[in-house]
Amino acid sequence: MRSGQTHSAPADPEALAEAQRRVLVVDDDVDVAESVADVLREHGHEVFIAHGADEALERISALKPVVAIIDLGLSGMNGYELAVLARQRRGDVPLRLIALTGYSGAMERQQSKEAGFDAHLVKPVGLEALLEAISGGSAPAA
């Protein structure tokens, strides 16, 4: 895996994983979703998967994750739309949104920021960048 972000100093992945979180991975590519989920589980996170926007919204309501990692290129409702609805559904309850996508352009980064994403990561993503984004470290949306 590699990172779509530039970091000035490497972080300790074990230290980043110490704060375990409930994470929802949303990707319509089953292999990608499972791979990301497996890596996060290995680092102590409680991980759930949704393969579409409707399923993701149901899981956000029922499971109350603190982080949602969302592919922007979902079929049907795209990740930008899902992010807006996820924020609405959660109201004042914090939800960290991370775009994990193949879209790396400035326009896509701006759109993800406007949709409410906290971070924008490009596939394939490095473990360090993913753990930093989950923990709230550096990996800004724009």
C-alpha positions in Angstrom: 0.0 0.0 0.0 1.1 3.6 -0.5 -0.1 6.9 0.7 -1.8 9.7 -1.3 -0.5 12.1 1.4 2.9 13.6 2.2 4.0 13.5 5.9 6.9 15.3 7.4 7.6 12.7 10.1 6.5 9.1 10.2 4.2 8.1 13.0 4.3 4.9 14.9 1.4 2.8 13.5 1.1 0.9 16.8 0.7 4.1 18.8 -2.0 5.3 16.3 -3.9 2.1 16.7 -4.0 2.3 20.5 -7.2 4.3 20.3 -9.5 1.6 19.1 -12.5 2.9 17.1 -15.7 1.5 15.7 -15.2 1.9 11.9 -17.6 1.4 9.0 -15.9 0.7 5.6 -18.1 1.6 2.6 -16.9 0.3 -0.8 -18.8 -1.5 -3.5 -15.6 -3.4 -4.4 -15.9 -6.4 -2.0 -12.2 -7.2 -2.2 -11.2 -3.6 -1.3 -13.7 -3.4 1.5 -12.5 -6.7 3.0 -8.8 -5.8 2.7 -9.2 -2.5 4.5 -11.4 -4.1 7.1 -8.9 -6.9 7.7 -6.0 -4.4 8.2 -8.0 -2.3 10.6 -9.1 -5.3 12.6 -5.5 -6.4 12.9 -4.8 -3.0 14.5 -7.6 -3.5 17.1 -10.5 -1.6 15.5 -14.0 -2.9 15.5 -14.9 -2.9 11.8 -18.1 -3.3 9.8 -18.6 -3.3 6.1 -21.3 -1.9 3.8 -21.2 -2.3 0.0 -23.6 0.4 -0.9 -24.9 3.8 0.3 -28.3 2.5 1.5 -26.7 -0.2 3.5 -24.1 2.3 4.9 -26.9 4.7 6.1 -28.6 1.8 7.9 -25.4 0.7 9.5 -24.5 4.3 10.5 -27.8 4.5 12.3 -27.7 1.1 13.9 -24.0 0.6 14.7 -23.1 4.2 15.5 -19.5 4.1 14.2 -17.2 6.9 15.1 -15.4 6.7 11.7 -16.7 5.9 8.2 -14.3 5.2 5.4 -16.2 5.9 2.2 -15.3 5.2 -1.5 -16.4 8.2 -3.6 -17.1 6.1 -6.7 -20.0 4.1 -5.3 -22.7 3.1 -7.8 -26.0 4.7 -7.4 -25.5 7.3 -4.7 -21.9 8.5 -4.8 -19.7 9.0 -1.7 -20.2 12.7 -1.7 -23.9 12.4 -1.4 -23.5 9.6 1.2 -21.3 11.9 3.3 -23.9 14.7 3.4 -26.7 12.2 4.4 -24.4 10.5 7.0 -23.7 13.9 8.6 -27.5 14.7 8.6 -28.4 11.3 10.0 -25.9 11.7 12.9 -26.8 15.2 13.8 -24.7 16.4 16.6 -23.1 13.0 17.2 -19.5 13.1 15.9 -18.7 11.0 12.9 -15.2 11.2 11.3 -15.6 10.8 7.5 -12.7 9.6 5.4 -12.8 9.5 1.6 -10.8 6.5 0.3 -10.8 6.7 -3.4 -9.0 6.5 -6.7 -9.9 10.2 -7.4 -6.8 12.3 -6.6 -7.4 15.6 -8.4 -7.8 19.0 -6.7 -11.4 19.2 -7.8 -12.3 15.9 -6.1 -10.4 16.9 -2.9 -12.4 20.2 -2.8 -15.7 18.3 -3.4 -14.9 15.9 -0.6 -14.1 18.8 1.7 -17.4 20.5 0.8 -19.3 17.2 1.3 -18.0 17.1 4.9 -15.1 14.6 4.7 -12.4 15.1 7.3 -9.7 13.4 5.2 -9.2 12.4 1.6 -7.0 9.4 1.0 -6.0 8.0 -2.4 -6.0 4.3 -3.2 -3.8 2.4 -2.7 -3.3 4.0 0.7 -0.4 3.4 3.1 -1.2 1.9 6.5 0.4 4.9 8.3 -1.8 7.4 6.4 -4.9 5.3 7.0 -4.3 5.0 10.8 -3.5 8.7 11.0 -6.7 9.6 9.3 -8.7 7.3 11.6 -7.1 8.7 14.7 -7.7 12.3 13.6 -4.1 13.0 12.7 -2.8 14.7 9.6 -4.4 13.7 6.3 -6.6 16.7 5.5 -9.4 16.7 3.0 -7.8 19.4 0.9 
